[in-house]
């Protein structure tokens, strides 16, 4: 056979092999199609509602976040010390209820959700298709709390309240990548935009009745701890007591609660215990630059011991373009949008014990959880007015943006 004819036939054969073995456009990328959603953690209910991230915020499905409840309770009942802490959480921060979900984030592939469960002192990954536990990480001490996920979605940081520790886990496997020490009662965690740093805010003792201003010193070591997110070595510590005093704000608590960075991370806006408002902190100059005092509700008791966990206001978020803030006025039963440039607030939108504030998927709305009414409410950033409320489970707290597979409608066995 001539060489030219042989080469021609070989070329045809090779082309046929490639045609058979090469992936088609439909199968070339096996990644599932994802749908952006909001996860709403119903703390007392032990469930998480999954709702649309924009528009009418309609409910898509519900997840049982304690599918292993019987097993966990058997362990607690067999250990007197764990049982004491479990009951202390119920009677203290739980206001007579168990705390089954504090915080949650979905994995990058949208197949699982990772949940911190305070009463069980752990973090679990739940398969969104089956509702089963993928992995479980018991935190040090006896209570887990707020979490944060890295910008790439691969790491999750969780506060272990009673051991003054933050654990950083691989979100896919639950393996601990490292940990670091904090002030008393670590609470909020925030990753920097580039993923290089973690900011942790410790809030001290919030369950005592020693709430008078002159007894503030009894609340413990409250500070911001900033660490390298790779080595977990401490980069700096910020004690807001010194910064508040320097700004003439000696009567304010230094327990930093929820906080939000400006888009360029030059400013930090944060709430503190007992205060109906927030502060602006300039990161470069290391000083408090502005104070915003928000209206008091005349119906709110002046007895600070009646305010839930020392937090008069709890929940603050920022519109993605940095022009507006949204504040949850927890004990004053309202939420409001605040212009960042002027600090002028918009309408006070009536809300029943709003516990958290986040941003909708399209960035146009502030979404607050109304823990006193078992619903989430969307507020338009442009007008400051309420647009819609959606019913959810018992005592919604944290609300987080995440993803599920496009055809997901609820985990098997979910309540």
Beta strands, then each sheet from edge to edge (+ up, - down):
strand 1: 34-42
strand 2: 47-52
strand 3: 59-64
strand 4: 103-106
strand 5: 112-117
strand 6: 122-127
strand 7: 133-138
strand 8: 144-149
strand 9: 155-160
strand 10: 165-170
strand 11: 176-181
strand 12: 186-191
strand 13: 197-202
strand 14: 224-228
strand 15: 234-238
strand 16: 256-261
strand 17: 267-272
strand 18: 277-282
strand 19: 287-293
strand 20: 316-318
strand 21: 324-329
strand 22: 334-339
strand 23: 349-350
strand 24: 354-359
strand 25: 365-370
strand 26: 375-380
strand 27: 386-391
strand 28: 396-405
sheet 1: 3+ 2- 1+ 28-
sheet 2: 4+ 5- 6+ 7-
sheet 3: 8+ 9- 10+ 11-
sheet 4: 12+ 13- 14+ 15-
sheet 5: 16+ 17- 18+ 19-
sheet 6: 20+ 21- 22+ 23-
sheet 7: 24+ 25- 26+ 27-
end
